[in-house]
Amino acid sequence: MKKSIYTSSLALLLIGTLLTGCEDFLKETNRQAISIPSSRENAESFNQLLNYIYEISRDNTTRYAPDMLYVLEDLGTDIVTRSSPLTGTDAINDYVDMNASNYVMQVYWANQYQIIAAANTLLENADLIDGVEEGLKSRGVGEAKFFRAWSYFKLVENYGGVPIVTAPITTAKSDFTRAEEQEVYDLIVSDLNDAINTVDENPEVYGTVSKDAARHLLSKVLLTRGYKSFAAPDDYERAISLAEMVIANHPLEPTFAAVVDIENQRNDEVIFSYLFGSESSSVGWGNTKHLLYKFEYFNYSGLERGTLYQNGIGRMPTPYFFNMFDPEDTRNEETLRYVMYADVAEDGLEVGDTAIYFPKTAWSQARIDSKPYTVINPDEYLVNDGVTNVHFPMFKKFDDPGAPFVYANERALGDRDMIMMRGAEAYLIAAEAAFQNNDLDAAATYLNTVRSRAGLTTPLTATDIDITLILEERARELIGEVNRWMDLKRTGTLVSRVLEYNPHAALNNAISDKNRLRPIPQSEIDASGNSISQNPGY
C-alpha cells in the first residue's frame, strides 16, 4: 500500500494571490470555516498549511484546466507538436495569434501565484502558531520556500520579470508592478539556499522535499541564470557542484527499463516525486502523465477503449523526435510502443494478435498488403488514413495499467508516482554547465554516463560536444518529464529549433524572438490598473 503525504486536504485561509478576474482579484476568500487567528492556537494547523502547499502544487502540476495539460511545457517545441494533419493554426504550438487573452496564460499565471500564496501563508504564520516543534517548523519553512522558488522560476522564465509577493495580502491591493528578472532570480536563489539549509537530507516520509531536491532545482536555476546578462561569475561552477552532490546520492538505475518500470518507481535515482495513491482521499484528480502522446487507436480493428493504451490529450512527438534514436538506444523501445495488440476479436484478428505495427523504416506496399493488421510507415504519421487524422507510436513510458479510459476534462485517476526530478537530469545539467564553462571533457564524461546506461557504447569525445547534442540527449532521456520549452528558451534555440523541427509551427512560420516570453495575461494588466506592463510585441 502506498504511503502518501497528501492525506490532509484542509485548505486554511489563503488571503492574497494575483487572480485572473478583476472581481476575484479584490475578493478575499475563506476556503474553509477556519481562520488564521483561530488556527494559530492549534499546532496541527502548521501541518495542514504545509500539506496544502504540497497538495496544491501537485494538483496545479497534473491538472490546471481541460485540454491545457502541460501545454506550456512541451507543446510548440522541437519534439512535441499538435496531434493533427498539417493544416490550420494554433496559438500555443504554432504561435499564431498568441496573445494576452489566451486562457492558458491566465490559468498558468494564477496557479503559480496560488502556490506562492499558500507558501506565503505558512511563512507568515510559522512563528505565530502555538506548540510547533522547532525542527518541524524549520523543515516546513524550508519546504515552503522550495515550492515558492519553483513557482517563481516557472513564472520568470515564462513571463520575464513578475510581481514579487512574499507575504499574504490582507487588504485589497491592485497596484502591483513587475520586478526585474534579476530580482526574481535573487529571491529564487535565496529561497533555495534557505531550503537546502533547513529541509531534511533524507526525509522519513517519501515524497517530502529533501536537500537534494532543493540542490537539484538550484543547480538548474543557476544553469539558467548563467546564460543571462546578470549571471553570477560562478553560476556554472555552482550548478556543477550541486549536481555532483545530487549524483552522489542518486545513482543511475542499471537500465532505462528499470527507470520507467512501474514496479520500480521509487528507486535510488528518483530525487522528488508527486505521489497519488489509489485512495480517494489522496489521489485527487490523479496523475495524468499516462495521457501524453496518444491517438485514437480504438478506431482500428481489434482495439477498443481500454485501461492499458489509454486516451490522449491532443499532442504527439514530432517526426524529428521519432528519428532521434540510434538503433542500439534502449530508450527507444522503452519510451515508444511500436506494436499494439488486439484486445477484442474483430475482422479476423484474435485477442493478442498484432493490431497495429509501426515499422521504424518504411515497408513496401506489397509487404503491408500481405499482413492482416494495420501497418503505418514513418512518413504517414501526419497523413489522414480514413480512420484517424494522425497515428504514431504511442508513449508507454508513463503507462498506468488499470487507470480508467477518460477524456481531458475527467478525473484521470492515475495512481502512478509523477517523477519530477531524477539523477539522469543532474548528469545532463552538469554536462550543459560544463559545456558552457568550456570544460568539454567533463561534459563528454557526464553525457557518456547517461548514454552508456541506454546501451550507447561508443563514447563521445570533447570534439563531439555542442548544444545540439546536449538538447538531443535531454530529449531522448527526459521527454515528458521536464519542461522542454524552458530548455529551448534557456539555450537561445527556441525559434530556430521550432522552425526547423516542429512541422505545424514551420508551416505557419509565425514564431519570432518575442515568443521567448509569453504574454502577461491581459486580465492581470487590467486588474492592476495598468501598473503591470506587457511584454514587447504583445
N, C-alpha and C positions, 0 to 999 in steps of 0.2 A: 504494500500500500504506500502510495507516495505521500511524503510529508510536504506540507506547503506552508509558507509564511503568510499566505493570503487568506487567512481564516476570519479576520475581523474586518467587516466592511463598513463599520460605523464611520460616517463622514462628519466630523465635528465642524463647527462654524468656520468657514474659509472665506474671510472677507477680503475683497480686493484682488481682482485679476483683470487683465485687459480683455474684455469680451468683444464679440463681433457686432452687436447691435447697439444703437445709440441708447435705446430704452434700457436694455440689460446692462449697458456699460455703467449706468449710475445706480443700479439696484444692488442692495446688499441682501444676500440670500442666506438664511439659516437652513442648511440642508437637512438637519435633524433638529430635534427639540432640545438639544443640549447646547448651551452657550459656553464660550471660552471661560468667562469668570467662574461659573459653577463647576466646570470640568477641572479647574486648577486645584480643586480640593481632593481630586482622585488621582493617585499615581498612575492608575491604569490608563488614564487619558493620554499619557505620553506614548504608550504603546499603540493606542488607537490612532493617534496622529501619525505616527511613524508607519504603521501598517497601511494607512490610507495613501501615503506617498507611494509606496510600492504598488498598491492596487491601481491607482490612477495612472501611474507610469506604465504599468503593464497594459492596462486597457487602452490607453492612448497610443500604444505601440501596435497592438494587434487589431484594433478597430477604431477608426475615427469617423467613418461615415460610409454608407453603402457605396460601392464602386470606387472608393478612394483609397483602398488598402495599399499602402506602401508606394503610392504613385509618385511621391516626391523623393523617393529613394532610388528607384530603378527605371521608371518609365522615362522615355526621352533621352536615353543614353546610348552608348555604342553596343551594349549587349542585351538590351531589352527594348522592345517596341510594342505597338498596339497589335492586338490579335485580329487583324482584318486584312483584306486584299489591298493592293497598292492603289487605293483611291481615297478621296475625301481628305478631311483635315481634322486636327485635334490640337487643343490648346496646350496640353502638357507634353505630349510626345512630339508633336510636330512644331510646337512653338508658334502656331498660327493663332493670332488674336489672344495671346496670353496677356491678361490684363488684371488690374487691381480688383475687379469684381469677380474673378474666378473663385468659386465657392471653396475649393480645396485650399486655396491660400489662406482664407479666413479661418477655416477649421484647424489647419495645422498651427497657425499662429496662436489661436485661442487655446488649443490643447497644451502647447508648451508653457504658456503663461498660467494655465490651470495647475500644472505640475509645480511651477515656480511658486505659485500662491500657497500650495499645500506645504511646500518646504519652508516658505517664509513663516507660515503659521506655527510650525513646530519650533523653528529657530527663535521666534519672538517669545514663545511661552515656555521654553525648556527650563529656564531658571525660576519660573513662576509656579510650576506645577508641584504641589507638595509631595514629598515622600519618594521622589525618583532617585534610585541608586545612582551614585556618581558615575560608575563605569557604564551603565546603560545610557545615561544622559550623554556622556561624551561620545559613545559609539553612535547613538541616534542622531546627534548633531552632525557628525561626520557623514552619515548615510544621507541625511537631508541635503547637505552641501554637494554630495556626489550627484544626486539627481538634479539639483538646481543647475549645477555646472553643465550636465549633459544637455538639459533643455536649452540653456543659453548657447551652447556650442551649435546645436541644430539651428537655433534662431539666427545667430550671427553669420553662419555660413550660407543660409538660405536667403536672408534679407539684408545682410550687412549690419551696420550699427542699429541697435534697437533700444527702446527704453529699458533702463536698468531699474528694477524694482526689488528691493532687498528686505522689505518689511511689509506686513499686512497693511492694507489701505482701509482705514476705519471711517473715513468720511468721503463723500462724493468728490471725485477728482477726475478731471479730463485733460488738463494741460500737460500731458506727457510729451517729452521730447526725446529724440534719438541720441543715444550716446555714440561716441566714436567707436569704431571697431576695436581699436586698441584698448579702450576702457572695458569693453565687454570681455575681451581676452584676459585682461588683468584680473577681472572678477573670476572668470573660469579657472584660471591657474591658481589663484588664491584659494578658492573653494576646494579644488582637488588636492592641493598641498595640505590643507586642513584635514581633508578626508583621509589622506594617507597617514597622517599623524594620529588619527583617533579611531578609525574603524579597526576591526579585528584582522589579524593576519590570517587566521583560519577560523571563520565563524562556526559556531556549533550548529546553527540551523542552515541547511543547504538552501541556496538561493539568496542569501544575505550578501550585501556588498562587502567585499574584502579589500584589504590593502592592494592586492594585485588587480582587482577591478579598477580601483582608482588610479593605480600606476598605468594600467593599460590605456585608460581613457586619456590620462595626462600625456602619455607618450604620443598619442595620436593628435592631441591638441597642439603639442609643441612641434610635431612634424608639420602640421598645417600652418601654424604661425611662422614656421621657418621660411615659407615661401613669400611672406608678406613684407611690405616696406618697413613695418615696425617690429620685425623679428628681433629677438634677443640673439646676441652673438653665439650663444651656446645651445640654442634650441635643438639643433640636430644631435649634438653630443648628448644632451639630456634625454632626448627621445630614445636614443640607442641604449643608454644606461638603464632607463626604466624598462624598456622592452627586454633587455637582458635579464633583469630581475624576474620579470614575468615568465620568461622562457625557462629559467632555472626551476621554477615552481610548477610549471605546466608543460611538461614534455609532450611531444607529439605522440599520438597513438601509433602503433606499428603500421597500420594500413588506413587508407582513406575509408575503406568499407567499415572499419571499426568506428570511425568518427561519426558516420551517418546511421549506424545501426541503432534502431530504436530501443533495442535491449541493452545498449551500452551508452546511453545518452548522458550519464553522469560519470564521465571518465576524467582522468587527470588533466587532459588537455583543456577542458572547459574552465573558463575563468568566471563567467557570470551568465546565468540563465534566468529568464522569467518562467515561473512554474504555474501549472494549471491544475493538474489532478482531475480525477473523474467525479468528485463530489460536487453537487450543485452549489454548495456554499463556497467553493474555491475556484471552480472552472470559469465563472464569469461568462464572457462572450465565447471564450475558448481560443486556443491557438489557431490562427488562420493560415499559417505558412503552407500547409498541405494543399491550399487552393491555388498556389502560384504556378503559372506557366502550364495551363491545361487547355484543351479544346473540347468540343462537344463530341467526344469519341462515341457516345452512346447512340449516335445516329447510324453507326456502321453495323453490319450484320454480325451477330454473335455477341454483341456488347449491350449492356443496359446500365441505367443509373445504379451505381453501387457504392459500397463503402471502402473500396480499395483505390480505384483510379480517381475517384472524386470529381468534383466540378471545378471549373476555372473561374477567374475573375478578370478576364479580358486582356491579358498580356501574354507575350511569348518572347523567347530568346530570339535574337537576330540571326540571320544566316551566318554572319561573322562569328558569333559565339559557337554555333554548331561546327564550324570548320576550325576551331581553335585548338583542338586536341591532337597531339601526336598519337599514332596507333598504340603505343605501349602505355599511354597515360591511363591509369586505372580510374581516375576521377571521371572519365567519360561514361563508363558503364554504371558507375555508382551514382551519377547525377541524372542521367537521362535514360528513359525507357524506350528502347528501340523495337521491342516486340510487345504486343498486347494480346493476351489470351482470352478466348471466348469464355464468357460466364453464363451464356444461355445457348441452348441448341437452336440453331436457326440457319436457314439457307445452306444446308449441307455441312455446317460446322457443328461439332460436338463441344461440350464444355471442356475446356482445357486445350483445344486446338488453337493454333495461331489465328488471330482475327485480323490484326494489322501488323505489318512489318515495315520498318524504315531502314532500308539499306544505307550504309554510310557512303557508298559510291553507287552511282546510278545503275540500275538494272536495265537490260534491253526490254522492249515491249513484248517480245516473244517470251522471254523468261517470266515477265509479270503475268502474261496471259495463261501461262501454264500452272499458276498457283490458284488454289481455291479461296485464298484470303486476299485482302486488300494490301497492295504494295504501293508505298508513296516514296518517290525519289526525292533527293535533297533539293532539286530545283523546282519542286512542286509544292513546297510548304505554304507559299503565299498565293497559290492558284486555286480558285474555287473548282472543286471536282464534281459539283452537283449534289454532294452530300453535306459537306461543311465548307465554310468560306476559307478557313485555314486549317492546317493539320500538320503536326510536327511531333518529334519525340518528346513526350511529356516528362516533366520533372518527377523523379522518385526520391530525390534527396530528402524531402520532408514528409515522406509517406507516414500516414497516421491511420493504419488499418482499423476499421470499426467506427471511425468518425462518420457521422451521417452525411449523406449527399445533400448539400444545401446550396443556396444562392447567396450572393454577397450581402444581402440585407437580412439574412437569417443568422441566428447564433451558430457559429461554426462548430463549437463543442469539441474542438481538438484538444486532447489532453497531453500531447507530447510537450516536453520542455522546449522553450524557444531559446536556443543558444544565441546569446548576443555578443559574446567575446570568447575567443579561444586562442590557444597558443600559436597556431599557424599564422594568425594575423600579426601576432607580436613579431614573428620572424620577418614578415613582409613589411611591417612598419620599420623595423631595424634596417632591412635591406634598402628601403627607399631613403631613409635618413642617411645611411652610409653613402649611397649614390650621390645624394645632394651635398654631402660633405667631402666628395671626391675620394672616398675610400672604396674603390671599385672591387678590390679583392675581398674586402669584408662583405660587400653587397652580394657578390657571387656566392660566398660561403653560406650566407643566410638563405639565399634562394635555392641553392643546391640541396640544403637540408629538407626543404619543403618538397622540392621536385623529386628527390630520391624516394621519399615516402610514397609518392604517386607512381613509382616504377620507372622514372626517367633517369637512367643510369649514366648518360653522357654528361659529364659536369660542365657547367658554364665556367667561362674564364672572365677576367676583368674586361676584356675587349668586347664581350657579348652584351654587357650591361648597358641598357638605356631605359628611358622612362616607358617606352612602349612595351618592352619585355616585362617590366615590373607590373604595369597595368594588366597585361595579359595573364600574368601569374595570379594576380589578385582576382581576376575574373574566373579563372578555372577553379580556384580554391574556394572562393568566398561568395559566388553569385547567390543572391537571395538572402545572404546573411548580413551584409554590411551595405552602407549607403553608397551606391556606385556613382550617383550624381555628384556627391561630395568628393569622391576620388577624382573625377574628371575636372571638377571646378578647382580643387586644390592644385592639381598639376598643370593647370592652364591649357588643358587639351579638350575642354568640353565642346567648343564649337567645331573644331577640326575633326574630332573623332565621331561626333554625332553626324555630321555631314558625310563622312566617309563610310560609316558602318550602319547607321540606322536608316533603313530603306524608306520608311514613311517620311521621316524628317528630311531626308535628302530630296525626296520628290517635291516637297513644298518649299524647301530652301528658305525657311523663314528665320532660323536661329541666327543670332548675332551676339556680339560681345555684351550687349545689355542683359542677355539671358544668363549671365554668370551670377546675377542676383535675381531673386523672384520679386514681383511687385508687392509693395506693402498693401495689405488689404484696404480697400477704399473705405470700408466701414470704420476702420480704426482711425484713418485720417479725418473722416467726418466727425467721429465721436470726440476727437481731440480738439475740435475747432481749428483744424489745420496746423496745430502745433507739431504734429508728426508729419514729416516731409516724405515725399515719394522718391523712389529710386529713379535714376536717369532713364529716359526712354519710355516710361510708362505713363 
